[in-house]
Amino acid sequence: MGMHSGPVCRFCRREGLKLFLKGTRCDSPKCPITRGRDTPPGMHSFRRGKLSEYGVQLREKQKLKRIYGLRERQFKVVFSRAQRRKGNTGEAVLIELERRLDNVVLASGFAVSRKQSRQMITHGMIRVNGRRVNIPSFLVRSGDVITPYASERAEKLVAAGLELRKGRGVPAWLEIQEVPPQTKVTQLPTRGDVPIEIQEQMIVELCSK
């Protein structure tokens, strides 16, 4: 039997940084990164060989997909759109992922995890500019206002999320209001607004082969 009282995010441990895949657990002392564990998951530690260039590139891509909860097909759609845009493809990928409605709902504190955020959206609990949007991949635009639907269940989930969110920083491109709960997109995010540690150019090199 394991020694931990709850689920441990093995991805955080493997990548050596907080991915916030377990919601509030990444903010708690139980987070393996906070505890300073420097060994891989499992009963026996071992030495890892040096990754090849391809291995490093693939690892960055897989890490990005895990953080934003994307399947391979979904990632390919995002990457294809980013390639068609002017400018840096890697930055375009990250900015689009930040603009997704499920990411904005999570960043706003309306949900405690990406999974819960998506469930709230698909169940019709989130509105954009007063209209229900049930597509997690919906891309917000500058000026959009995101609010929870006026229902008892939605209000309880949002209240719990906002309470747990206290103390976290607010993304510079979002204006978050707790009473009544709403988030306004004041501008589109830039590469500097992406809070994760990722080497996007490696992903571009891998996917362009």
C-alpha positions as CSV (number, residue, x, y, z in Angstrom):
1,M,0.0,0.0,0.0
2,G,1.2,3.6,-0.7
3,M,2.0,6.1,2.0
4,H,-0.1,8.9,0.5
5,S,-3.6,9.6,1.7
6,G,-4.8,10.9,-1.7
7,P,-4.0,10.8,-5.4
8,V,-0.5,11.9,-6.3
9,C,0.0,13.7,-9.7
10,R,2.7,11.5,-11.2
11,F,3.0,13.9,-14.1
12,C,4.1,16.7,-11.8
13,R,6.6,14.4,-10.2
14,R,8.0,13.2,-13.6
15,E,8.3,16.7,-15.1
16,G,9.7,18.3,-11.9
17,L,7.3,21.2,-11.9
18,K,3.7,22.0,-10.9
19,L,1.2,21.2,-13.7
20,F,-1.9,21.7,-11.6
21,L,-3.5,18.6,-13.1
22,K,-4.9,17.7,-9.6
23,G,-6.4,21.1,-9.0
24,T,-5.8,22.4,-5.5
25,R,-3.5,19.5,-4.6
26,C,-0.7,21.3,-6.4
27,D,-1.1,24.1,-3.9
28,S,-1.0,21.9,-0.9
29,P,2.0,20.5,1.2
30,K,1.1,17.1,-0.2
31,C,2.3,18.1,-3.7
32,P,5.4,16.0,-4.4
33,I,7.2,19.0,-5.9
34,T,6.6,21.0,-2.7
35,R,7.9,18.1,-0.6
36,G,11.0,18.2,-2.7
37,R,11.0,14.6,-3.8
38,D,13.7,14.1,-6.4
39,T,13.2,10.5,-7.3
40,P,11.0,9.0,-10.0
41,P,7.7,7.4,-9.1
42,G,7.7,3.8,-8.0
43,M,9.3,1.7,-5.3
44,H,12.8,1.6,-6.7
45,S,14.7,4.6,-8.1
46,F,16.9,4.2,-11.1
47,R,19.2,6.3,-13.3
48,R,17.7,7.7,-16.4
49,G,19.8,7.8,-19.6
50,K,20.2,11.1,-21.4
51,L,17.3,11.7,-23.8
52,S,17.9,12.1,-27.5
53,E,16.9,15.3,-29.2
54,Y,13.7,13.6,-30.4
55,G,13.0,12.4,-26.9
56,V,13.3,15.9,-25.5
57,Q,11.0,17.3,-28.2
58,L,8.5,14.5,-27.7
59,R,8.6,15.1,-23.9
60,E,7.8,18.8,-24.3
61,K,4.9,18.0,-26.6
62,Q,3.4,15.4,-24.2
63,K,3.9,17.7,-21.3
64,L,1.9,20.5,-23.1
65,K,-0.9,18.1,-24.0
66,R,-1.2,16.9,-20.4
67,I,-1.2,20.4,-19.0
68,Y,-4.1,21.5,-21.3
69,G,-5.8,18.1,-21.4
70,L,-5.5,17.6,-25.1
71,R,-5.7,14.4,-27.1
72,E,-3.4,14.0,-30.1
73,R,-6.1,14.9,-32.6
74,Q,-7.1,18.0,-30.7
75,F,-3.5,19.1,-30.6
76,K,-3.0,18.6,-34.3
77,V,-6.0,20.9,-35.0
78,V,-4.5,23.6,-32.7
79,F,-1.0,23.2,-34.3
80,S,-2.4,23.3,-37.8
81,R,-4.2,26.6,-37.1
82,A,-1.1,28.1,-35.5
83,Q,1.0,27.2,-38.6
84,R,-1.4,29.3,-40.8
85,R,-1.0,32.4,-38.6
86,K,1.7,35.0,-39.1
87,G,4.5,35.1,-36.6
88,N,6.0,32.5,-34.3
89,T,4.1,29.1,-34.5
90,G,5.1,28.0,-31.0
91,E,3.8,31.2,-29.4
92,A,0.6,30.9,-31.5
93,V,0.0,27.4,-30.1
94,L,0.4,28.6,-26.5
95,I,-1.7,31.7,-26.9
96,E,-4.6,29.7,-28.5
97,L,-4.5,27.2,-25.6
98,E,-4.6,30.0,-23.1
99,R,-7.6,31.5,-24.9
100,R,-9.7,28.3,-24.6
101,L,-12.8,28.8,-22.6
102,D,-12.0,25.8,-20.3
103,N,-8.7,27.5,-19.5
104,V,-10.3,30.9,-18.8
105,V,-12.9,29.3,-16.5
106,L,-10.1,27.5,-14.6
107,A,-7.9,30.7,-14.4
108,S,-10.9,32.7,-13.2
109,G,-11.3,30.3,-10.2
110,F,-14.8,29.3,-11.3
111,A,-13.6,25.6,-11.2
112,V,-10.9,23.9,-9.2
113,S,-9.6,21.7,-12.0
114,R,-9.6,21.6,-15.8
115,K,-11.8,18.5,-15.7
116,Q,-14.4,20.3,-13.6
117,S,-14.1,23.4,-15.9
118,R,-15.0,21.3,-18.9
119,Q,-17.9,19.6,-17.2
120,M,-19.3,23.0,-16.2
121,I,-19.1,24.2,-19.8
122,T,-20.5,21.1,-21.4
123,H,-23.4,21.2,-18.9
124,G,-24.3,24.7,-19.9
125,M,-23.2,26.4,-16.7
126,I,-21.0,29.1,-18.3
127,R,-22.0,32.1,-20.4
128,V,-20.0,34.3,-22.7
129,N,-21.5,37.7,-23.2
130,G,-24.8,36.5,-21.8
131,R,-25.0,33.5,-24.1
132,R,-24.5,29.9,-23.1
133,V,-21.4,28.3,-24.6
134,N,-21.0,24.5,-24.2
135,I,-17.8,24.1,-26.2
136,P,-14.6,23.9,-24.0
137,S,-12.4,24.7,-26.9
138,F,-14.3,28.0,-27.7
139,L,-11.7,30.8,-28.1
140,V,-12.4,34.0,-26.1
141,R,-11.8,37.4,-27.6
142,S,-10.8,40.7,-26.2
143,G,-13.9,42.3,-24.5
144,D,-15.6,39.0,-23.8
145,V,-17.3,38.7,-20.4
146,I,-17.5,35.2,-18.9
147,T,-20.1,34.5,-16.2
148,P,-21.6,31.4,-14.5
149,Y,-25.2,30.6,-15.4
150,A,-27.7,31.6,-12.7
151,S,-28.4,28.2,-11.2
152,E,-27.9,26.8,-7.6
153,R,-25.5,24.2,-8.7
154,A,-23.3,26.5,-10.8
155,E,-23.3,29.1,-8.0
156,K,-22.1,26.6,-5.4
157,L,-19.3,25.3,-7.7
158,V,-18.1,28.8,-8.5
159,A,-18.3,29.9,-4.8
160,A,-16.2,26.9,-3.8
161,G,-13.7,27.5,-6.6
162,L,-13.3,31.2,-5.8
163,E,-12.7,30.4,-2.1
164,L,-10.0,28.0,-3.0
165,R,-8.5,30.4,-5.5
166,K,-7.7,33.1,-3.0
167,G,-4.1,34.0,-2.9
168,R,-3.3,33.0,-6.5
169,G,-2.2,35.6,-8.9
170,V,-4.6,37.0,-11.6
171,P,-3.5,36.7,-15.3
172,A,-2.7,40.1,-16.6
173,W,-5.1,39.8,-19.6
174,L,-8.1,38.9,-17.4
175,E,-10.1,41.1,-15.0
176,I,-11.7,38.9,-12.4
177,Q,-14.6,40.0,-10.2
178,E,-15.9,37.9,-7.4
179,V,-19.3,39.6,-6.6
180,P,-21.1,39.0,-8.7
181,P,-18.6,36.5,-10.3
182,Q,-17.5,37.4,-13.7
183,T,-14.3,37.6,-15.8
184,K,-13.6,40.1,-18.5
185,V,-11.0,39.5,-21.2
186,T,-9.2,42.9,-21.3
187,Q,-6.8,41.9,-24.0
188,L,-5.5,38.8,-25.8
189,P,-2.7,37.0,-23.9
190,T,0.9,37.2,-25.1
191,R,3.7,34.7,-24.7
192,G,4.7,36.4,-21.4
193,D,1.2,35.7,-20.0
194,V,1.6,31.9,-20.4
195,P,2.4,30.6,-16.8
196,I,3.9,27.3,-17.7
197,E,7.5,26.3,-18.4
198,I,7.6,24.9,-21.9
199,Q,10.1,24.9,-24.8
200,E,7.6,25.5,-27.5
201,Q,10.2,25.7,-30.3
202,M,11.1,22.0,-29.7
203,I,7.5,21.1,-30.2
204,V,7.4,23.1,-33.5
205,E,10.5,21.3,-34.7
206,L,9.0,17.9,-33.8
207,C,5.7,18.6,-35.5
208,S,7.3,20.2,-38.6
209,K,9.3,17.1,-39.5
